[in-house]
Amino acid sequence: MHIDSEWVRAQFPAFAEPSLQGQAFFENAGGSYTCRQVIDRLHRFYTQRKVQPYGAYEASRLGGEEMDEARTRMAAILGVTPEELSFGPSTTQNTYVLAQAFGQMMQPGEAIVVTNQDHEANTGPWRRLAARGIEIREWQIDPETGHLDPAKLEDLLDENVRLVCFPHCSNVVGEINPVTEITALAHAAGAFVCVDGVSYAPHGFADVGVLGPDIYLFSAYKTFGPHQGVMVIRRALAELLPNQAHHFNGDVLYKRFTPAGPDHAQIAASAGMADYIDAFHAHHIGSTAGATARRVAVHDAMRAHETALLQPLLDAMAARNSVRVIGPTDAATRAPTVALALDRPGGEMAQALAARGIMAGGGTFYAGRALDAMGVDEAKGVLRLSFTHYTTQEEMDKLLNALDDLL
């Protein structure tokens, strides 16, 4: 499927915003632009439904229905039941709540496997459980390539491991990890699996039901939506973990891991992400299809577009002796999130690019453990260039020309 970039960009008000004209956005891994479908729903909720939801009066009833719609439609896209999907203020906050629950369930001497490839959100909360006597085992990346080898995970698994945590792909390494294979290894050893999907989800929603992990987390503000964390917890695990919410919400699966009152408007607006997927499918294909078929088609179209744009960037950077590309240089095996270790601080290079109308980021991006393991000076950090399906060839050309001048 060839992506109609003009139509796609028309769905994102940022591209029509006068103050952003002439700016090419390459820090999408830090947060994407928001599609108009989400903005419209958010505006409607704040203007027409900003009351306590699920009440008897009309505005309240409609507000609750819009929140339920978001959960139902996003669950269908992700291949799980609505009861298995929860919203929270952020993925980091959601992970801390889960870590608290596991800490209450586990016994001293039992173990959790974490990686040093992760964003701090999917490693720090679990590591803190060491203070409760839980053993933390680190699945380490290859210091040259950043690769996570499943064979090395097998060496860490035994009857004491209760949970294995790893990213679908790292926010600096970028390599797409084989979630189904890793999940099967962990399950065979009797362990649950928690996957951080934050860096993968912007490039096509995953079918969590098919992939098989027990927990899958991502951030809606990086998938064209509002600032919410989206959390899938499969029923068998959700019913086993201790309730973290008010006692009277303990019997409602999707409320068990939301201790505070949720942001009603942002939950309701999350249905706009499903609106966008449906509109994308209708425009490019036009046929009727179920939620799963629509997700697959849109996912594949986004990935194909991004991969085609990514490979020339990887080739150009890999050809330079002064640049180290973090992670694989084959676009088909990674997300379009490219960290470059340079002979100068990443933040300094990001400033130079900003002067040329390129919005990018420099630093460690909460992935200091991964960069340190790969011998990257954390004081310098990396330049990170990240894009998504609304990025155009013209923007890629602008980026490559700027890099040619500055490197």
Phi, psi and omega in degrees: 000126176274128181282132175274093186296327179297317178294314182303310184292336175292343179277354184239107183304335181301329182286346176256000183285121183304322183291345181255002180296138180083000180257129176259124189268113181233033172230043180293335178295340176273349181150127184274167165295158183258134181285154184296332180297321177290315181299318179298317180293321179295316179298317180298318182296315182291333181265333186240339188235013189281065177224172176297124185282169175070024176266184184278335183277161194301310183298321180292315180298316181293323177299314178297321179296323179290324176295317179295324179299317180300314181295316183295314184287321178290325176298319179298319178297322183273357176075031179228175178274155180303327181291341182269001182246128179235154173248148176210175187295333178193164177294322178300313179297318178300320181292321177297321178296316179297319179297321176299318180294314178297322179298327178284332183274326187276160180252150175306138182099337173284162192232153172235136175261128174236170178244166170257018174264346190284155157299148184302335182297331181251020174225316182302310181300323180287321180298329181294342179289351175301331179294342178264008179091007178275133181282131177252121179250131184259121173273111192263146178280161171292126186292343178270316188255341185081003185289140171263115183268116179303331179297326179286333174294319180305324180292340182265348187270134171205189186291349180272345183281124180256338186210139174238125183242131179201163181270148170299316164207150182283150180279000171234325179282320174083343183293136179278117182278148181283085188301316183296317180296314181294319179299319179297320178298314182293316180297323179297332179271001178087017183256151170279167183229132175240119182249127173273107182261014187301318185273350178264319189305326179297347184252015178133123181296140181272153171272093185297324179300321179283318181297320171100357181291161180277332179226136175221127186237141169205172186247122183295333181286353173256359177240040171074015185243197181280173183279080177226150169266135178252130188227121172260127171232116182295149192306314185302319179283318182301324179283338181277321183290148178296143178298133179251002183254187174305147185301328183282353174260002185297335181269359179256111191305314186282353177261348188298334185241029175234084186297322183264166176297131183286162176278099187302315184296317183289326175297312180300319181293339180296339174297339177296334176294320176292322175304316183294317178300316179295317180294320177301312181296315182297320181290318187272332183243313175082355181268158174279142180200158178287171183301320182294314181297321178296316180300313182299313183296316181291317176306310183293323178294316179298313181297318181296317179297313182295319181297319179297322178285329187285320189302316178299325177295314179298317180298317182294320181285322179294337181279353183261127180292335184273001184236134172249116175280122179278125180092185186291155179254011173261113185299332183291343185256004186216168173276159179281054175237104191244114176264131181240123173270123187243181177273012179214164180300142179300323179295325178294318179292323178298322177296319179295322178291323180301324179293344180251016176079023177247118178267109181221177183233154175226145179143208180253343174057041178060021180237038182300327180297317180293314181295319178298318179297333181264009176077019178272130179295115182296333178295328176273324183064205182226162166270128179246127178243116184224138181218177181217192191291344178274358175287144184249166176298323179298321178291322177296319178298318178299318179296312182297321178295320178294317179296320178301321181287328190261339184271000000 
